[in-house]
Amino acid sequence: MSNKSKNMGWEEAIKKVLNDAGEPMHYNDIAQEIIEKGYRKDVGATPSATVNAYLNRMVKNKSLSIERIDRGVFAKKRRN
């Protein structure tokens, strides 16, 4: 069963990568994982910039389970 057939939205793909990693990741590495795992069919010309923009929006909205750990580094929020 291959993930190549999936075409997740950016937010879903980002959350999946961070959840699977279980540790903070830089947005460049998150973008690379999305590409390597085939979670998105169309990643555009600048996938790292797109991932960074989505991550920043997700953190700013505070409604999603992502937190900024350091500049360019993000993680899934830990539940207390």
GIWO-V934816 format. One record per run of one state. SS is the DSSP state (H for helix, E for strand, L for the rest). FROM is the first residue (numbers start at 0). LEN is the number of residues. If there is no record, write none. Layout:
BEGIN
SS_FROM_LEN / SS_FROM_LEN
END
This chain:
BEGIN
L_0_2 / H_2_3 / L_5_4 / H_9_12 / L_21_3 / E_24_2 / H_26_11 / L_37_9 / H_46_15 / L_61_4 / E_65_5 / L_70_2 / E_72_4 / L_76_4
END
